[in-house]
Amino acid sequence: MLDFVQVVSDRVGALAGLDDDTIHWVGVSVRESVINAIKHGNKLDRDKQVVVEFAFVPLETPSSLVITVVDEGDGFDSDEVADPLAPENVLKASGRGIFFMRNFMDDVVLRKRPEGGMEVTMTKRLPSVPHSLVSQPAK
């Protein structure tokens, strides 16, 4: 389903009026978040789900694309995530997902949910209100 999420992310980005480069980097952020949810959150447990939601905010005249990824894992303290740029971490094969999200998106909030799991909310400001998203008046 990861490829499907990527296709949806790319299509939503295009509908939002994002340029090709921005669509790519939003897609990288979404992909990294979903991979983290599957691998680190749900620990590859096929019985656990990852929910991905795309929303235009506010709905009537969107100024932002908000993407939320939720897993069913134990959650973690986001302050304890290792800095991937620290000398001892530079050559490690993993540990860059949250770094990428924070650098490619305008806002990233990592929240341990009281009912369990992690919720990652990523926001990308839209350059302008795309015509395809503006509600048309009823005739």
C-alpha positions, -999 to 999 in steps of 0.1 A, spaced: 0 0 0 30 23 3 31 29 -35 -7 37 -34 -1 63 -6 27 78 -28 3 80 -58 -24 97 -36 2 121 -22 14 131 -57 -22 135 -70 -33 156 -39 -2 177 -43 -10 184 -80 -46 192 -71 -32 217 -45 -13 235 -72 22 225 -58 51 225 -83 68 193 -93 97 197 -69 74 204 -39 52 175 -48 83 153 -48 95 165 -14 60 163 2 59 127 -12 93 119 4 79 132 38 47 112 35 66 80 25 91 84 54 63 90 79 44 59 67 76 37 67 83 49 102 48 41 113 50 6 98 86 -3 109 91 16 142 55 22 153 37 -10 144 70 -31 144 60 -47 111 29 -63 128 5 -70 99 -24 -69 123 -18 -33 131 -29 -5 108 -15 28 97 -40 56 88 -30 83 64 -53 114 59 -49 143 35 -69 174 42 -71 209 27 -74 235 55 -97 255 56 -119 235 33 -136 265 16 -105 284 7 -75 261 14 -42 277 25 -26 245 37 -23 208 29 -24 188 62 -13 152 62 -18 130 92 -2 96 97 -13 75 127 1 41 138 -10 16 165 24 12 182 37 22 216 47 57 206 79 75 215 93 107 229 102 128 199 127 148 220 148 116 222 152 111 184 189 111 175 203 140 154 211 124 120 238 152 114 257 143 146 291 128 137 283 95 153 251 92 132 261 105 98 270 70 84 240 52 99 216 37 73 185 49 92 174 78 113 167 105 88 129 102 83 119 128 109 148 151 98 135 149 62 99 157 73 110 187 93 131 200 64 106 195 36 74 204 53 64 238 68 53 223 101 56 189 117 40 178 150 48 144 165 23 135 192 20 104 213 -17 96 215 -33 89 249 -51 59 234 -18 45 220 2 50 189 19 80 174 3 108 153 25 127 129 8 159 115 27 175 86 16 208 71 25 224 37 14 259 30 -1 263 -4 13 289 -28 -22 302 -36 -57 288 -37 -58 264 -66 -88 269 -89 -96 232 -87 -101 235 -49 -123 266 -48 -159 258 -41 -181 269 -70 -214 287 -61 -246 267 -66 -266 278 -96 
